[in-house]
């Protein structure tokens, strides 16, 4: 079992059961951006939250409650 941190990539989060739903719930815009599909393996959740002013701690808390 691994812990999701600010340095975890979106690609790794998308592997989690329910990970995409949590990202959508918090309004992570990168999921629908065509260019993000090329960067999903390198974009870190902490970078995305900083760029868009999203609540990193809340997102991490919820992601770390999912089945891994």
Backbone as JSON, one array per atom type, in Angstrom:
{
  "sequence": "XXXXXXXXXXXXXXXXXXXXXXXXXXXXXXXXXXXXXXXXXXXXXXXXXXXXXXXXXXXXXXXXXXXX",
  "N": [[0.84, -1.18, 0.0], [0.6, 2.18, -0.85], [1.22, 5.65, -0.15], [-0.54, 8.5, -1.16], [0.91, 11.48, -2.17], [1.85, 14.98, -2.44], [3.54, 14.83, -4.57], [2.73, 12.75, -6.15], [1.87, 11.44, -9.29], [-0.68, 12.34, -11.69], [-1.32, 10.19, -13.33], [-0.78, 7.95, -11.72], [-2.68, 8.35, -9.71], [-5.0, 8.04, -11.19], [-5.02, 5.33, -11.51], [-6.08, 4.37, -9.21], [-8.94, 2.95, -7.64], [-11.76, 4.8, -8.01], [-10.29, 7.1, -8.06], [-10.32, 8.94, -10.23], [-12.9, 9.95, -9.97], [-12.7, 11.36, -7.55], [-10.88, 13.36, -8.24], [-12.42, 14.74, -10.12], [-14.5, 15.57, -8.44], [-13.3, 17.55, -6.88], [-12.79, 19.39, -8.78], [-10.57, 19.24, -10.51], [-9.13, 20.43, -13.27], [-7.52, 19.39, -15.26], [-8.21, 16.9, -16.16], [-9.96, 16.92, -18.31], [-8.66, 18.34, -20.19], [-7.21, 18.37, -23.35], [-4.41, 18.58, -23.81], [-3.34, 17.75, -21.42], [-3.47, 15.04, -21.45], [-1.14, 14.21, -22.59], [0.65, 14.85, -20.65], [-0.03, 13.59, -18.32], [1.42, 11.59, -17.1], [3.52, 12.89, -15.92], [2.63, 15.16, -14.59], [2.17, 16.34, -11.34], [0.03, 15.97, -8.5], [0.26, 17.95, -6.56], [1.38, 20.11, -8.0], [-0.68, 20.69, -9.78], [-2.74, 21.43, -8.03], [-1.62, 23.74, -6.92], [-1.42, 25.38, -9.2], [-4.11, 25.83, -9.81], [-5.33, 26.62, -7.48], [-6.47, 24.72, -5.75], [-7.7, 22.67, -3.0], [-5.24, 21.07, -1.68], [-4.64, 19.47, 0.65], [-7.18, 18.45, 1.39], [-7.84, 16.97, -0.89], [-5.75, 15.07, -0.92], [-6.27, 13.77, 1.52], [-8.74, 12.54, 0.97], [-8.09, 10.93, -1.25], [-6.28, 9.19, -0.09], [-7.92, 7.6, 1.4], [-9.02, 5.79, -0.28], [-9.33, 2.53, -1.83], [-6.37, 0.77, -2.41]],
  "CA": [[0.0, 0.0, 0.0], [1.39, 3.39, -0.93], [0.52, 6.86, 0.26], [-0.59, 9.57, -2.15], [1.51, 12.72, -1.67], [1.8, 16.07, -3.41], [4.4, 14.48, -5.69], [2.13, 11.64, -6.89], [1.41, 11.87, -10.61], [-2.09, 12.1, -12.01], [-1.42, 8.84, -13.89], [-0.84, 7.01, -10.59], [-3.97, 8.56, -9.06], [-6.03, 7.48, -12.06], [-5.0, 3.88, -11.34], [-6.84, 4.06, -8.0], [-10.38, 2.8, -7.75], [-12.42, 6.02, -7.55], [-9.37, 8.24, -8.13], [-10.8, 9.94, -11.19], [-14.09, 10.58, -9.39], [-12.27, 12.32, -6.53], [-10.3, 14.5, -8.95], [-13.55, 15.5, -10.68], [-15.24, 16.17, -7.32], [-12.6, 18.75, -6.45], [-12.67, 20.31, -9.91], [-9.26, 19.21, -11.16], [-9.47, 20.7, -14.66], [-6.62, 18.72, -16.2], [-8.75, 15.63, -16.63], [-10.65, 17.1, -19.58], [-7.8, 19.11, -21.09], [-6.55, 17.48, -24.31], [-2.96, 18.6, -23.65], [-2.97, 17.04, -20.2], [-3.34, 13.61, -21.75], [0.26, 13.99, -22.9], [1.45, 15.16, -19.46], [-0.61, 12.95, -17.14], [2.45, 10.79, -16.45], [4.51, 13.72, -15.23], [1.97, 16.16, -13.74], [1.97, 15.93, -9.95], [-1.19, 16.55, -7.94], [0.63, 19.18, -5.87], [1.56, 21.15, -9.0], [-2.0, 21.02, -10.31], [-3.46, 22.17, -6.98], [-1.02, 25.07, -6.8], [-1.78, 26.16, -10.4], [-5.54, 26.14, -9.87], [-5.82, 27.02, -6.16], [-7.32, 23.66, -5.21], [-7.34, 22.29, -1.62], [-4.39, 19.88, -1.74], [-4.79, 18.6, 1.84], [-8.48, 17.75, 1.32], [-7.76, 15.99, -1.97], [-4.89, 13.98, -0.46], [-7.0, 13.03, 2.56], [-9.76, 11.69, 0.35], [-7.42, 9.92, -2.08], [-5.63, 8.18, 0.77], [-8.96, 6.74, 1.98], [-9.49, 4.85, -1.3], [-8.68, 1.22, -1.9], [-5.16, 0.8, -3.24]],
  "C": [[0.89, 1.24, 0.0], [0.54, 4.59, -0.52], [0.59, 7.88, -0.87], [-0.04, 10.83, -1.5], [1.37, 13.79, -2.74], [2.62, 15.76, -4.66], [3.87, 13.31, -6.52], [1.59, 12.15, -8.21], [-0.08, 11.58, -10.79], [-2.28, 10.7, -12.57], [-1.56, 7.81, -12.77], [-2.18, 7.13, -9.87], [-5.1, 7.94, -9.88], [-6.08, 5.96, -11.99], [-5.83, 3.44, -10.13], [-8.32, 3.88, -8.31], [-11.03, 4.05, -7.17], [-11.54, 7.25, -7.64], [-9.85, 9.33, -9.06], [-12.02, 10.67, -10.65], [-13.71, 11.65, -8.36], [-11.68, 13.56, -7.2], [-11.41, 15.38, -9.55], [-14.32, 16.24, -9.58], [-14.62, 17.49, -6.88], [-12.3, 19.71, -7.59], [-11.3, 20.35, -10.56], [-9.5, 19.31, -12.67], [-8.65, 19.89, -15.67], [-7.22, 17.45, -16.8], [-9.42, 15.77, -18.0], [-9.82, 17.87, -20.6], [-7.06, 18.17, -22.04], [-5.03, 17.45, -24.15], [-2.51, 17.82, -22.42], [-2.79, 15.55, -20.45], [-1.89, 13.26, -22.08], [1.15, 14.15, -21.67], [1.01, 14.41, -18.21], [0.42, 12.09, -16.4], [3.47, 11.59, -15.67], [3.88, 14.79, -14.33], [1.74, 15.59, -12.34], [0.76, 16.65, -9.38], [-0.89, 17.85, -7.2], [0.8, 20.36, -6.82], [0.21, 21.63, -9.51], [-2.78, 21.84, -9.29], [-2.92, 23.58, -6.84], [-1.44, 25.96, -7.98], [-3.21, 26.65, -10.36], [-6.15, 26.51, -8.52], [-6.76, 26.0, -5.54], [-6.81, 23.21, -3.84], [-6.55, 20.98, -1.57], [-4.62, 18.93, -0.56], [-6.09, 17.8, 1.76], [-8.45, 16.66, 0.25], [-6.91, 14.8, -1.54], [-5.58, 13.13, 0.59], [-7.99, 12.06, 1.93], [-9.13, 10.58, -0.51], [-6.81, 8.82, -1.23], [-6.63, 7.31, 1.52], [-9.44, 5.69, 0.99], [-8.76, 3.52, -1.2], [-7.48, 1.32, -2.82], [-4.78, -0.59, -3.65]]
}
